[in-house]
């Protein structure tokens, strides 16, 4: 091997080492940047969820057990309470705070209606109704996703309250539109859009796209903290 060939081989080895080091450094930096960006997106997502929670009031009924009879009673309680609220509360001009206040002032009546339903089915277990802050996992309302987190809610506990629960959104008043919670129709989506900020509405209607958008674009010109 000539001297020139040795020099070229030595240079090639150095270049290879430099290339490998460069790739490693780039991967480390990319991982750190992606990690920071994901943490940033998650923080913004949580902030938006908390803002959303302040604009929403939910209705939550927990069955005594998972027996078919107790599950039927749960739905009968749901129907009776929603019917009472629909007849007695004028939701047209009420905001979330007024809805919460009305429910708080009528807890005794709501509890009594639930108790009458339970007694009519031949059950004797206790009933409790309260306005409280509840933790909800991700909940789909048709193609609408309400993300996990803490929300204010009217909660009715039937007996041991160890069965599957039922829920809906009392404000905006989706409960009055579709008690099965199968879908949110166009009128319901309009009510949500009117009640929520553009960012909150985008989060519940396009959660995955929302996170992708935040990851790549953030808040326009606002700099990442």
C-alpha positions, 0 to 999 in steps of 0.5 A: 500500500502506497503512502497516498493510499494510507493517507486516503484510508486514514482520512476516510476512517476519520470522515466515517467517525465524524459522520457517525458522531454527527448522526448521533448528535443529531439524533440526541438533539432531535430527541430532546427537541421532540420531547420538549415539543411534546411536553409543551403540547401536552401542557397546552392540551391540559390548559385547554381541557381546564378551560373547557371544564369551566364552560361545561356542566355535566350530568352523571348517574351511577347505578347501584350495580351492573345487574340488568334491573339496576341498569334499567332503574338508572335509565328510568332515573335519568329520564325522569330527572331530565324530564323534570329539568326540561319542564322546570328550567329554561335553558335558553338564556342560561349560562353555565353558572346559572345552570349550576346554580339552578341545579344546586337550588333544586337538589332536593326535588331532583333527589326526590324524583330519583327516589320515587323512581327507585321506590316505584321499581320496588327498590329501597336503597338510598339516593343522593344528589349533589353538585360536585367536581368529578373526574371523568375519563375520555368520554365520547358523545358520538364523534365528540370527545370530551377529554379526561379531567375534572368537571363540575357535574350533577351526580346522582348516586343510586344505592351502592353506586358500584354499577356502570354510569351514564352521563351527558352534558347538561350545559350546553343542554345536550341532555335535552336533545338526545338522552341516549348520548349516541351522537351530537347532531348539528344543532347540538354542535352549534350549541357547543360552538356558541358556548365554547372558544374556538380552541376548545371546540376544536379540541373536542371535535378534532382531538388528534388533529388538534395535538398535531396542529399544536405540535407543528404550528403552536399558537402562530407567532407566539414563542414556545416558553 
